[in-house]
Amino acid sequence: MGEGSDELIAVAIQRTPVAIVLTDARDDDHRITFVNDAFQAMTLYSRDYAVGRNCRFLQGRGTEPEAVLKIREGLRSQAEFQVTLTNYKADGTPFTNQVLISPVFDRQGDLTAFFSVQREMNGEAAAAHRNEDALNLLRELQHRVKNHLAMVVGMIRIQARATVTEESFRAVGRRVEALALLYEEMFAATQSGGDNRKIRTGAYLSRIASVVSRLGDRSAIRLNVDCEEIELPIDQAARLGLLLSELLTNAFEHAFAGRDSGLIEVRFHRLDTGGVRLSVADDGVGLPEGIDWPGEAPTVETQTEHAETVSGELDTTGHCGHSGVGGSIVTGLTEMLGADLQVTRAAQGTIIAVEFEKAE
């Protein structure tokens, strides 16, 4: 295939939403624990229908037996694999589904989940689904995204077995959606002839801010975003994207208690020292006195252990200025970035900023 065909494939991939599916590797039937919005749009199956089932409900009379066998053998091997097969939407429409499946291991090396990326392949992309350049592009990014997903996959798996608050489930979904946006930015870089090992981080952060701002019923809260276009390596961009998602959600949910309106400002820019700075500022009620957020947050591992033993409904969100899982993730991501985290009580509201050096 020539350069023109490769470009068509990249364009087709970029314009197709990334469907993400997580399954419980400790369950004999590999039941689904999470699907994102793109999965619902692609398959026409609702999240409520999909969660708790095996992915075989997507199969039909035209599904290739050899592909089904490859999936079974791949899951048994506990290694990353790819398969392209015929699946069926909820209305019976067949489609070509390119699926990449990777195992997710915890810090102890135990297999906890399988993370799959699914894309509907149409036109040029469907005809050329065996093109190695396109597949390698998917594999590379899936590997990087999967590594970051390990931080939250434990909470997702636990939530599939426990009764959780609606806010807790939305929080996990938001984290996965932030990771899904990485795919779109990487394909955009490929389409424009850029370096697919780096992310146009300004555009990526702006998209995350847009997604988070649409969550919940807080339309009276204004959001200003000023993100300088800076390229960062994928690992740094992924961590920064998750970090912005946590900080912005925290501001929307807690900064304006008792108020109907407010302002949040997101800024991302270069520093004179050569580093970069991300800040989230609000004009809300401010942090309660005596609260050290997120400094008093337990580790993600401690949060996970608590979730496994708690009785009754599981709430992973924070309250009254105290840290939930979000505070734990903020602390963990800040350490991974080697960043300096600054939490400032402003005259009105709070300013949270991180500064770190760009990796080469």
C-alpha positions in Angstrom: 0.0 0.0 0.0 1.2 3.5 -0.8 1.5 6.6 1.3 -1.9 7.8 0.1 -3.6 4.7 1.5 -1.9 5.1 4.8 -3.1 8.7 5.1 -6.7 7.6 4.3 -6.5 5.0 7.0 -5.2 7.5 9.5 -8.0 9.9 8.6 -10.7 7.2 8.9 -9.3 6.1 12.3 -9.2 9.6 13.6 -12.8 10.3 12.8 -14.1 7.2 14.4 -14.7 7.4 18.2 -12.6 5.1 20.3 -14.8 2.5 22.1 -13.2 1.2 25.3 -14.3 -1.9 27.2 -13.0 -3.3 30.5 -13.6 -6.8 31.6 -12.9 -8.6 34.9 -10.0 -11.0 34.4 -10.8 -12.7 37.7 -14.3 -13.6 36.5 -14.4 -16.9 34.6 -16.8 -15.4 32.0 -14.8 -12.2 31.6 -17.9 -10.1 32.3 -17.8 -6.4 31.3 -17.2 -3.9 34.1 -17.1 -0.7 32.1 -17.9 0.7 28.6 -17.5 4.3 27.6 -19.9 6.5 25.7 -18.2 5.7 22.3 -19.0 2.0 22.8 -22.7 2.8 23.2 -22.6 5.0 20.1 -20.8 2.4 18.0 -22.8 -0.7 19.0 -26.2 0.9 20.0 -26.1 -1.1 23.1 -26.6 0.8 26.4 -24.1 0.7 29.2 -26.7 -0.8 31.5 -27.2 -3.7 29.0 -23.5 -4.3 28.4 -22.1 -4.2 32.0 -22.3 -7.7 33.6 -22.3 -9.5 30.2 -19.6 -11.2 28.1 -18.8 -9.4 24.9 -20.1 -12.3 22.9 -23.5 -10.6 22.7 -21.9 -8.6 19.8 -21.5 -11.8 17.8 -23.9 -13.2 15.2 -24.3 -15.6 12.3 -21.6 -13.9 10.2 -19.0 -13.7 13.0 -15.9 -15.7 11.9 -15.3 -18.8 14.1 -11.5 -18.4 13.7 -11.8 -14.9 15.2 -13.8 -16.2 18.2 -11.2 -18.9 18.7 -8.4 -16.3 18.6 -10.1 -14.2 21.3 -10.4 -17.3 23.6 -6.8 -18.2 23.1 -5.6 -14.6 23.5 -7.4 -14.2 26.8 -6.0 -17.5 28.0 -2.5 -16.4 27.1 -2.8 -13.2 29.2 -0.8 -11.4 26.5 -1.8 -8.5 24.2 -3.4 -9.5 20.9 -5.4 -8.0 18.0 -8.4 -9.4 16.1 -10.7 -8.1 13.4 -14.1 -9.7 13.2 -17.7 -9.2 12.1 -19.9 -8.0 15.0 -23.5 -6.8 15.1 -25.1 -3.7 16.5 -28.2 -3.8 18.6 -30.4 -3.2 15.6 -28.9 -6.2 13.8 -26.5 -4.2 11.5 -23.2 -6.0 10.9 -19.9 -4.1 11.1 -16.2 -4.8 10.9 -14.8 -4.4 14.4 -11.0 -4.0 15.0 -10.3 -5.0 18.5 -7.1 -4.7 20.5 -7.0 -6.4 23.9 -4.4 -6.0 26.6 -4.1 -7.4 30.1 -3.9 -5.0 33.0 -1.8 -6.1 36.0 -1.7 -4.5 39.5 1.5 -3.5 41.4 1.8 -7.1 42.7 1.8 -8.5 39.2 -1.7 -10.0 39.4 -3.9 -9.9 36.4 -6.9 -7.8 37.3 -8.6 -6.8 34.0 -8.5 -6.9 30.2 -8.6 -3.5 28.5 -9.9 -3.5 24.9 -10.0 -0.8 22.3 -12.7 -1.3 19.6 -13.1 0.6 16.3 -15.6 0.3 13.6 -13.7 0.0 10.3 -15.4 1.4 7.2 -14.4 2.1 3.6 -10.7 2.3 3.0 -9.9 1.4 6.6 -12.0 -1.8 6.5 -10.5 -2.9 3.3 -7.0 -2.4 4.6 -7.4 -3.5 8.2 -4.3 -5.7 8.0 -2.1 -2.7 7.2 0.7 -3.0 9.8 1.4 0.7 10.0 -2.2 1.4 11.2 -2.2 -1.5 13.6 1.2 -0.6 15.0 -0.1 2.9 15.7 -3.0 1.5 17.6 -0.8 -0.9 19.5 1.7 1.7 20.6 -0.9 4.0 22.0 -2.9 1.3 23.6 0.2 0.2 25.5 0.8 3.7 26.8 -2.9 4.3 27.7 -3.2 0.9 29.4 -0.3 1.7 31.7 -2.0 4.8 33.0 -5.4 3.0 33.3 -3.8 0.6 35.8 -4.1 3.5 38.4 -7.9 3.4 38.2 -8.8 0.0 36.9 -8.9 -1.5 40.4 -11.7 0.9 41.4 -13.6 0.1 38.3 -13.4 -3.6 39.0 -14.5 -3.1 42.6 -17.4 -1.0 41.6 -18.7 -3.8 39.4 -19.1 -5.9 42.5 -20.3 -3.3 45.0 -23.2 -0.9 45.3 -21.7 2.5 44.5 -23.0 6.0 44.4 -23.8 7.5 41.1 -21.2 10.2 41.6 -18.5 7.5 42.1 -19.4 5.7 38.8 -19.4 9.0 36.9 -16.0 9.8 38.3 -14.5 6.6 37.0 -16.2 7.0 33.6 -14.7 10.5 33.3 -11.2 9.2 34.0 -11.5 6.6 31.2 -13.0 9.2 28.8 -9.9 11.4 29.4 -7.7 8.5 28.4 -9.8 7.8 25.3 -9.1 11.4 24.1 -5.5 10.4 23.9 -6.3 8.2 20.9 -7.9 11.1 19.0 -4.9 13.4 19.6 -2.4 10.8 18.5 -4.2 10.1 15.3 -4.5 13.8 14.7 -0.8 14.1 15.0 -0.3 11.2 12.5 -2.7 12.8 10.0 -0.8 16.1 10.1 2.5 14.3 9.6 3.6 15.1 13.2 5.5 12.9 15.7 3.0 10.3 17.0 5.2 9.9 20.1 4.1 13.3 21.2 0.8 15.0 21.9 -0.4 18.5 21.0 -1.1 19.0 24.7 -2.9 22.4 24.4 -5.5 20.9 22.2 -5.8 17.8 24.3 -6.3 19.7 27.5 -8.8 22.0 25.9 -10.9 18.9 24.8 -10.7 17.4 28.3 -11.9 20.7 29.8 -14.8 20.8 27.3 -15.8 17.2 28.2 -15.7 17.7 31.9 -17.6 21.0 31.7 -20.5 19.1 30.1 -20.9 16.8 33.0 -23.6 17.5 35.6 -26.0 20.4 35.6 -23.7 23.3 36.2 -24.3 25.3 33.0 -24.3 28.6 35.0 -20.6 28.1 35.9 -18.5 29.7 33.2 -15.3 28.1 32.0 -12.4 30.0 30.4 -9.6 27.9 28.8 -6.3 29.4 27.6 -4.0 26.5 26.6 -0.8 27.3 24.8 0.0 24.7 22.0 2.9 22.7 23.5 4.0 19.2 22.4 4.7 16.8 25.2 5.7 13.1 25.1 2.6 10.9 25.4 3.3 9.7 28.9 3.6 13.3 30.3 0.5 14.4 28.3 -1.5 11.4 29.5 -0.7 12.2 33.2 -1.4 15.9 32.7 -4.7 15.1 31.1 -5.8 12.9 33.9 -4.6 15.5 36.4 -6.7 18.3 34.7 -9.7 16.0 34.7 -9.4 15.5 38.4 -8.7 19.2 39.2 -11.5 20.5 37.0 -14.1 18.0 38.2 -13.2 18.9 41.8 -13.8 22.6 41.1 -17.1 22.0 39.4 -18.4 19.7 42.2 -17.1 21.5 45.3 -16.0 25.0 44.7 -19.4 26.5 44.4 -21.4 24.9 47.2 -24.5 26.9 47.9 -24.0 29.0 44.7 -25.6 28.8 41.3 -22.9 30.5 39.3 -19.1 31.1 39.2 -16.0 31.1 37.0 -13.3 28.5 36.5 -10.1 29.4 34.5 -7.8 26.8 33.0 -4.3 27.9 31.8 -1.5 25.9 30.3 1.7 27.7 29.2 5.5 27.6 29.0 7.7 28.9 31.8 10.8 31.0 31.2 12.8 28.2 32.8 11.8 25.9 30.0 9.2 24.0 32.0 5.4 24.1 31.7 2.6 25.2 34.1 -1.0 24.0 34.3 -3.3 25.9 36.6 -7.0 25.6 37.5 -8.4 28.7 39.3 -12.0 29.3 40.6 -13.8 32.2 42.3 -15.7 29.8 44.6 -16.1 29.4 48.3 -12.4 28.3 48.9 -11.0 25.4 50.8 -12.2 25.0 54.4 -9.8 26.1 57.1 -7.6 23.4 58.4 -7.9 21.2 55.3 -4.7 20.2 53.5 -6.1 19.0 50.1 -4.8 16.8 48.6 -1.9 16.4 51.0 -3.9 14.4 53.5 -5.1 12.0 50.7 -4.2 8.3 51.2 -2.5 6.4 48.4 -4.5 4.9 45.6 -3.5 1.4 47.0 -5.0 2.4 50.4 -8.2 3.6 48.8 -8.5 0.4 46.9 -8.0 -1.7 50.1 -10.7 0.4 51.8 -13.1 -0.1 48.9 -12.6 -3.9 49.0 -13.6 -4.1 52.7 -16.2 -1.3 53.1 -19.7 -2.4 54.0 -22.8 -0.8 52.4 -22.7 1.7 49.6 -19.3 2.7 48.3 -18.5 6.4 47.8 -15.2 7.2 46.3 -15.7 11.0 46.1 -14.5 13.6 48.6 -16.6 15.6 51.0 -16.2 18.9 53.0 -12.8 19.5 51.5 -11.4 16.1 52.4 -9.9 13.9 49.7 -11.6 11.1 48.0 -10.0 8.9 45.3 -9.5 12.0 43.2 -7.2 13.5 45.8 -5.2 10.3 45.9 -4.9 10.3 42.1 -3.8 13.9 42.0 -1.0 13.2 44.5 0.1 10.1 42.5 0.1 11.8 39.1 2.0 14.8 40.5 4.7 12.5 41.8 4.8 10.6 38.5 5.3 13.9 36.6 8.0 15.0 39.1 5.9 18.2 39.4 5.6 20.9 42.0 2.0 21.1 43.2 0.8 24.4 44.6 -2.5 24.9 46.3 -3.2 28.6 47.0 -6.1 30.2 48.9 -6.9 33.2 46.8 -8.9 36.3 48.0 -11.8 34.5 46.5 -11.6 30.9 45.6 -8.7 28.5 45.1 -5.8 28.3 42.6 -4.2 24.9 42.0 -1.1 24.7 39.8 1.5 22.1 38.8 4.9 23.0 37.3 7.3 20.5 35.8 10.1 20.1 33.2 9.3 18.8 29.8 10.8 15.3 29.1 12.7 14.9 25.8 
